[in-house]
Amino acid sequence: MARQSITLVALVVRDYDEALAFYVDTLGFSLVEDRDVPEQHKRWVVVSPPGARESHLLLARAAGDAQASRIGDQTGGRVFLFLETDDFWRDYGAYQAKGVTFVRAPKQESYGTVAVFRDLYGNLWDLVERKR
């Protein structure tokens, strides 16, 4: 049987370095790759959540007004990305201590514990620990 996976999702950002500061310094993601692509006047910047093997984010600087208008609202106000953790309360506390804004308080659901936070641009994320 064939096996496929989605390994990279592009997230439109205003500036590479401010995005790196949030995702690496605030959320604790790892910097996977950061290289110049001079012929396109951009960088190839990839980050990944701690311990992730397949999932990565490409921090893609907006090129032009059309892309810039999508920064922070790539899904029309719906939760965009789902960050699964092995310890909800550890990460929730750490993110709060670093100033991450939670727009929905922690809640127990049938599938686990979840809260919704905003990234630096306003995109909504679920922080979730699934029941075992």
N, C-alpha and C positions, 0 to 999 in steps of 0.2 A: 504494500500500500504506500502511496506517496505521502510525504510529510512536508508540510509547509509551515511557515510562521511569519508573522509580521515582526520585523526586528527593529525598524526605524520609523519614527513618526516625526514629521516636520512641525515645529512650533514656531510661528512667526513672531519675531521679537524686534524691539526697537534698536537695541544695541547689544553686540556680543558680550562685552565685558560686564554690563549691568546684569544681563541674563545669567552669565556665569557666576557672578557674585551671589545671586539669589539661589540658583539651583545647586551650586557646589557649597558655598559658605553657609547658607541658611538651611537648605533641605538636606545637605550632606551627600548629595550625589557625587559620583566620581567623574572626573574629566577623562573621557575615553580618547578623544582626538581633538586637536585644534591646529589646523594648518591653513596657510594662505592658499587661495586660489586666485592668483594675480590676474589671469586672463579674464576672469569674471568679476573682478573687484570685490571679492567676498572671501569669507573664511568658511571652512568646513569644521563646525564645532559640534561635537557629540558628547552628551552626558548620559549617565546611567544611574538608576537608584542603587543603593548599597546592596551588594550580593546578586544583582540581576545578571543573568547570563544572556538572555536573548533580547530584552527590551531596552531600547535606547531612544533618546530624543535628539533630533538634529535641531539645534538652535539656529534658525534661518532668519537672518536680518531682512527686514522688509525692503523690497526694491520697488520704489514708486508709490504713488498715492493709493492705488487700488489695494496693494498688499498692506500698506500702513493702516488703512481703514479697518483691517481685520485683526490687528493686534489686540489681544485681550478679549476677543469675541468671535473666536473661530467657529463656535457652535451655536451662535444665536442665544446665548444665555443658559444653555444646558451644561450640566457637568461634562467636561471635555475628557479628562483623563482620570484613571482609577489607580491609585497607588496602594498596593496591598502590602501590609506589614505583618511581621511575626509578633509584634508587641505594640498594640494600638496606644496604650497609655504612655509608654516610653516616648514614642514619636510625637504624640499629641502634646505632651508636656514640653518636649524639646522645641517643637515648632512654636508653641505659644511663647516660650522664653525668648525666642529669637524674633518675635514680633509678627509672626504669620497670622493673618486674619482669618478666623473661622466664621463662616456665615451661617452655618447650621451646627448646633451643638451636638456632642456625641449622643448617639442613640443606639439602643440594642434593637437589631432587626433579626428576623428569622435566620439570616445567613451569617450574622456577626455584628461587630461594633463598627459604626461608621460616623464620620463627621465630614462636613464640606468646608474646604478652605479656598481662598483666592491666591493665585500666584501674583507676582509683582505687576502683572499687566491686567489682572482682573479675570483671567480664565479660572473656571471652577474645577476643582479636583475633589474626588472622594478619597479620604484616607480610610482604609478599611482593613480590619482583621477578621478573617473568615473563621467561623466556628469550625472546630476540628472534629 
